[in-house]
């Protein structure tokens, strides 16, 4: 904003009518110090003749002298030339790691650049303030010039006219120098601002490259750790899955062996029971045949006196024989049913054990997939569940074995009851016949 104002003031076009009115304030405010600095040889005559011939203009020159002195003393170009050059922070930063910069060195460099930027901005603000002051003074001079009428040098004499001409030339030179210095200050401030901006952008790019390098390194290290953890979890899951498969296979083999043993035992016991029943039936038949023969002999001997009793005894013996055959048949059927039931139960247990083993293997596979994502703790819990299931199956197998043992005891008791009943039926018959 200050630069635009300076350009608009210094580049303003001047008309021919305003030229005399613009020269007089410049002469009034800057003639004395400018003449003393630029043309020291011409000053003594002007000082001698000024009290006599330039008296009418002294009243208008007095209030403007301090402003001219302050303007000359506060020139931005002079201050910019007198100000010491600020050092520029070096960009030689130590390299570390994979082509990046050292973070501490970068931070120190950024702090130095920030301090330089703040100093340059302060200098720029100061120069702009001084430029505003000069612009204000120029505007004030123009305003005052517009209020005065065109002066006349007709009654001042030759020396006064010459002095005023020289003063006007010197004032014009001073004004041109001020404009040039102001433009130089603006250009210098612009160049410094551009340099600061470029330096800040370069430092920001360097910092961005450093941060990107660190992020890439961190990302690579994190991915390596994740891959290592994934491989470890996969290996643990594979081990757990293999262990679960081995346990399931062992359970299946144990169940098949137990089922086969129970089936063999049940078949053997059923065969033994059937053989015992067959022996009892044969024995009952032999006993019946002997009893019939004995009864026939006794009947022949006592035909006349015991025909009715003999017939009754024969019928009772036949009834007991038939009952014994029925019991033998029932025992045989019970043994067959027990064998079939035991075989069916064993087959059912084997099928169920196979299904459960397959389910356990499938569940173990699914759990292994889950273990890869959830970790070793989940695998331990699943393994504990599988082991609990194995224990439950073992307990159930023991219960089935106990049930088969109980059924065997029932069949044995039933066969014993049949043999006792047959013996009890045979004894009363013999006593009655003998009597």
C-alpha positions in Angstrom: 0.0 0.0 0.0 2.9 2.4 0.9 4.7 1.6 -2.4 1.6 2.4 -4.4 1.1 5.7 -2.6 4.8 6.7 -3.3 4.5 5.9 -6.9 1.2 7.9 -7.3 2.8 10.9 -5.6 6.2 11.0 -7.4 4.8 10.1 -10.8 2.0 12.7 -10.8 2.0 14.9 -13.9 2.5 18.6 -13.3 0.9 21.3 -15.5 2.7 24.4 -16.7 0.5 26.6 -14.6 1.4 24.7 -11.3 5.1 24.8 -11.9 5.9 28.2 -10.3 3.7 27.4 -7.3 5.4 24.1 -6.7 8.9 25.5 -6.9 8.5 28.1 -4.1 7.7 25.6 -1.2 10.6 23.5 -2.2 12.9 26.6 -2.1 11.4 27.7 1.3 11.9 24.3 3.0 15.0 22.8 1.4 17.0 25.6 -0.1 19.2 26.3 2.9 20.2 22.7 3.8 20.5 21.6 0.2 22.6 24.6 -0.8 24.9 23.9 2.2 25.4 20.2 1.1 25.4 20.4 -2.7 26.9 23.8 -3.5 29.0 25.2 -0.7 30.7 27.8 -2.9 27.4 29.6 -3.7 26.2 29.9 -0.1 28.2 32.9 1.2 26.8 35.5 -1.4 23.3 34.2 -0.7 23.7 34.6 3.0 25.0 38.2 2.7 22.1 39.3 0.4 19.4 37.3 2.1 18.7 39.7 5.0 18.3 42.7 2.6 16.5 41.3 -0.5 14.8 38.1 0.7 13.1 39.6 3.8 9.6 39.2 2.5 10.0 35.5 2.1 11.5 34.9 5.6 8.1 34.6 7.2 7.0 31.8 5.0 10.4 30.0 5.2 10.6 29.8 9.0 8.0 27.1 9.8 9.1 24.8 7.0 12.8 24.6 8.0 12.4 21.9 10.8 10.4 19.7 8.5 13.1 19.9 5.8 15.8 19.1 8.3 13.8 16.1 9.6 13.1 14.9 6.1 16.7 15.1 5.2 17.8 13.4 8.4 15.2 10.6 8.2 15.7 9.6 4.5 15.0 5.9 4.0 17.8 5.6 1.5 20.3 7.0 3.9 19.2 4.7 6.7 19.2 1.8 4.3 22.7 2.6 3.2 24.0 3.1 6.7 22.3 0.0 8.1 24.7 -3.0 8.5 24.1 -5.9 6.2 22.4 -8.8 8.0 24.1 -12.2 7.7 22.2 -14.8 5.8 21.8 -18.3 7.4 23.8 -20.9 5.7 22.1 -23.9 4.1 25.0 -26.4 4.8 23.1 -28.8 7.0 24.6 -32.1 8.1 23.1 -35.1 6.5 21.9 -38.1 8.6 20.2 -41.4 8.0 19.0 -42.0 4.4 19.8 -38.7 2.8 17.9 -36.5 5.3 19.1 -33.6 7.4 19.9 -33.5 11.0 16.7 -32.4 12.9 18.5 -30.2 15.5 20.6 -28.4 12.7 17.4 -27.8 10.7 15.6 -26.4 13.8 18.5 -24.1 14.5 18.6 -23.0 10.9 14.9 -22.3 10.9 15.2 -20.3 14.1 18.0 -18.2 12.4 15.9 -17.7 9.3 12.9 -16.7 11.4 15.0 -14.2 13.3 16.4 -12.8 10.0 12.9 -12.6 8.6 11.7 -10.8 11.6 14.6 -8.3 11.4 14.0 -7.7 7.7 10.3 -7.3 8.2 11.0 -4.7 10.9 13.4 -2.9 8.6 10.9 -3.0 5.8 8.2 -1.6 8.1 10.5 1.1 9.3 11.4 2.1 5.8 7.7 2.1 4.8 7.0 4.3 7.8 9.6 6.8 6.7 8.4 6.7 3.2 4.9 7.4 4.5 6.4 10.4 6.4 8.0 11.7 3.2 4.8 11.2 1.3 3.0 13.1 3.9 5.5 15.9 3.8 5.3 16.1 0.0 1.5 16.2 0.2 1.6 18.9 2.8 4.0 20.9 0.6 1.7 20.5 -2.3 -1.3 21.6 -0.3 0.5 24.6 1.0 1.7 25.4 -2.5 -1.8 25.3 -3.8 -2.9 27.8 -1.2 -0.2 30.4 -2.1 -0.4 32.6 -5.1 2.3 32.7 -7.8 5.3 34.7 -6.4 6.9 37.5 -8.3 10.7 38.0 -8.3 10.6 41.4 -10.1 11.6 43.5 -7.1 14.2 41.2 -5.6 17.2 42.2 -7.7 19.8 40.3 -9.7 21.6 38.5 -6.9 18.3 37.4 -5.2 17.0 36.1 -8.5 20.2 34.1 -9.1 20.1 32.7 -5.5 16.4 31.7 -5.9 17.2 30.1 -9.2 20.0 28.1 -7.7 17.9 27.2 -4.7 15.1 26.0 -7.0 17.7 23.8 -8.9 19.1 22.4 -5.7 15.6 21.8 -4.3 14.7 19.9 -7.5 17.9 17.8 -7.2 17.1 17.1 -3.6 13.6 16.0 -4.5 14.9 13.8 -7.3 17.4 12.3 -5.0 14.6 11.7 -2.4 12.5 10.0 -5.1 15.4 7.9 -6.2 16.2 6.9 -2.7 12.6 6.1 -1.9 12.4 3.9 -5.1 15.7 2.3 -4.1 14.4 1.6 -0.6 11.2 0.1 -2.1 13.2 -2.1 -4.5 15.6 -3.2 -1.7 12.7 -4.1 0.6 11.0 -5.9 -2.3 14.2 -7.9 -3.0 14.7 -8.7 0.6 11.1 -9.8 1.0 11.4 -12.0 -2.1 14.7 -13.5 -0.8 13.1 -14.2 2.6 10.1 -15.8 0.9 12.3 -17.9 -1.3 14.5 -18.9 1.6 11.5 -19.8 3.7 10.1 -21.9 0.9 13.4 -23.7 0.4 13.7 -24.4 4.1 10.1 -25.6 4.2 10.9 -27.9 1.3 14.0 -29.2 3.1 11.9 -29.8 6.2 9.2 -31.5 4.2 11.8 -33.8 2.6 13.3 -34.6 6.1 9.8 -35.4 7.5 9.0 -37.5 4.4 12.2 -39.4 4.8 11.5 -40.0 8.5 7.9 -41.1 7.7 9.1 -43.5 5.0 11.6 -45.0 7.5 9.0 -45.3 10.2 6.5 -46.8 7.7 9.1 -49.4 6.5 10.0 -50.3 10.1 6.4 -50.6 11.1 5.6 -52.8 8.1 8.5 -55.0 8.9 7.3 -55.4 12.5 3.8 -56.1 11.3 5.1 -58.8 8.8 7.2 -60.4 11.6 4.2 -60.4 14.0 1.9 -61.8 11.2 4.4 -64.6 10.4 4.7 -65.4 14.1 1.0 -65.6 14.6 0.6 -67.7 11.5 3.2 -70.1 12.7 1.5 -70.3 16.1 -1.9 -70.8 14.4 -0.5 -73.5 12.2 1.0 -75.3 15.3 -2.3 -75.0 17.1 -4.2 -76.3 14.1 -1.8 -79.2 13.7 -2.1 -80.0 17.4 -5.9 -79.8 17.2 -5.9 -82.1 14.2 -3.7 -84.6 16.0 -5.9 -84.6 19.1 -9.0 -85.0 17.0 -7.4 -87.9 15.1 -6.4 -89.5 18.4 -9.9 -89.0 19.8 -11.4 -90.5 16.6 -9.0 -93.5 16.8 -9.7 -94.0 20.5 -13.4 -93.8 19.9 -13.2 -96.3 17.0 -11.1 -98.7 19.1 -13.4 -98.4 22.1 -16.5 -98.8 19.9 -14.9 -101.8 18.1 -13.9 -103.3 21.5 -17.4 -102.8 22.8 -19.0 -104.3 19.7 -16.7 -107.3 19.9 -17.4 -107.7 23.6 -21.1 -107.4 23.0 -21.0 -109.9 20.2 -19.0 -112.3 22.2 -21.3 -112.0 25.2 -24.3 -112.4 23.0 -22.8 -115.5 21.4 -21.9 -116.9 24.9 -25.4 -116.1 26.1 -27.0 -117.8 23.0 -24.7 -120.8 23.5 -25.7 -121.0 27.2 -29.3 -120.8 26.3 -28.9 -123.5 23.6 -27.2 -125.7 26.2 -29.9 -125.1 28.6 -32.6 -125.9 26.0 -30.8 -129.1 25.0 -30.4 -130.0 28.6 -34.1 -129.3 29.2 -35.0 -131.4 26.2 -32.8 -134.2 27.4 -34.2 -133.9 30.8 -37.7 -133.9 29.3 -36.9 -137.0 27.2 -35.5 -138.8 30.2 -38.5 -137.7 32.3 -40.8 -139.0 29.6 -39.1 -142.3 29.4 -39.2 -142.6 33.2 -42.8 -141.6 33.3 -43.5 -144.0 30.5 -41.9 -146.9 32.4 -43.6 -145.9 35.6 -46.8 -145.5 33.7 -46.5 -149.0 32.3 -45.8 -150.3 35.7 -48.6 -148.5 37.3 -50.8 -148.4 34.4 -53.8 -149.7 36.1 -53.6 -147.5 39.1 -52.0 -144.2 37.9 -53.0 -143.7 34.4 -54.8 -140.4 35.2 -51.9 -139.2 37.4 -49.5 -140.1 34.7 -51.3 -138.2 32.1 -51.4 -135.2 34.4 -47.7 -135.5 35.1 -46.9 -135.8 31.4 -49.0 -132.8 30.6 -47.3 -130.8 33.4 -43.9 -132.0 32.1 -44.7 -131.0 28.6 -46.0 -127.6 29.9 -42.8 -127.0 31.8 -40.8 -128.1 28.7 -42.7 -125.7 26.6 -42.3 -122.9 29.1 -38.5 -123.7 29.2 -38.5 -123.5 25.4 -40.3 -120.2 25.5 -37.9 -118.8 28.0 -35.0 -120.1 26.0 -36.5 -118.4 22.9 -37.1 -115.2 24.8 -33.5 -115.3 26.1 -32.3 -115.9 22.6 -34.3 -113.0 21.3 -33.2 -110.8 24.1 -29.6 -111.7 23.4 -30.1 -111.0 19.7 -31.8 -107.7 20.5 -29.0 -106.8 23.0 -26.4 -107.6 20.3 -28.2 -105.6 17.7 -28.8 -102.8 20.1 -25.1 -102.8 21.2 -24.0 -102.9 17.5 -26.4 -100.1 16.6 -25.3 -98.0 19.6 -21.7 -98.7 18.8 -22.2 -97.7 15.1 -24.1 -94.6 16.3 -21.3 -93.7 18.7 -18.8 -94.2 15.9 -20.7 -92.1 13.4 -21.2 -89.4 16.0 -17.6 -89.5 17.1 -16.6 -89.2 13.4 -19.0 -86.3 12.9 -17.8 -84.6 16.1 -14.2 -85.2 15.1 -14.9 -83.7 11.6 -16.7 -80.8 13.3 -13.8 -80.3 15.7 -11.3 -80.4 12.8 -13.5 -77.9 10.8 -13.9 -75.7 13.9 -10.2 -76.0 14.5 -9.5 -74.8 11.0 -11.9 -71.9 11.4 -10.4 -71.2 14.8 -6.9 -71.3 13.3 -8.0 -68.6 10.8 -9.4 -66.6 13.6 -6.2 -67.1 15.6 -4.2 -65.5 12.8 -6.0 -62.3 13.5 -6.7 -62.4 17.2 -3.5 -63.9 18.6 -2.3 -66.7 20.8 -4.8 -66.1 23.7 -7.7 -67.0 21.5 -5.9 -70.1 20.4 -5.4 -71.1 24.0 -9.1 -70.6 24.7 -10.1 -72.7 21.6 -7.7 -75.4 22.6 -9.1 -75.5 26.1 -12.6 -75.8 24.5 -11.5 -78.7 22.3 -9.9 -80.5 25.2 -13.0 -80.0 27.3 -15.0 -81.5 24.4 -12.6 -84.4 24.3 -13.0 -85.0 28.0 -16.8 -84.8 27.6 -16.6 -87.4 24.8 -14.4 -89.6 27.0 -16.8 -89.4 29.9 -19.7 -90.2 27.5 -17.8 -93.2 26.2 -17.3 -94.4 29.8 -21.0 -94.0 30.4 -21.9 -96.0 27.4 -19.5 -98.7 28.5 -21.1 -98.7 31.9 -24.5 -99.0 30.3 -23.3 -102.0 28.2 -22.0 -103.6 31.4 -25.3 -103.1 33.1 -27.1 -104.6 30.1 -24.7 -107.6 30.3 -25.5 -108.0 34.0 -29.2 -107.8 33.2 -28.9 -110.5 30.6 -26.8 -112.7 32.9 -29.3 -112.3 35.6 -32.1 -113.1 33.2 -30.3 -116.3 32.1 -29.7 -117.2 35.8 -33.3 -116.7 36.6 -34.3 -119.0 33.7 -31.9 -121.7 34.8 -33.2 -121.5 38.4 -36.8 -121.6 37.3 -36.0 -124.7 35.2 -34.3 -126.4 38.0 -37.2 -125.5 40.4 -39.7 -126.9 37.9 -37.8 -130.1 37.4 -37.5 -131.0 41.1 -41.2 -131.0 42.1 -42.0 -133.2 39.1 -39.5 -135.8 40.2 -40.8 -135.9 43.7 -44.4 -136.2 42.6 -43.6 -139.0 40.2 -41.6 -140.8 42.8 -44.4 -140.5 45.3 
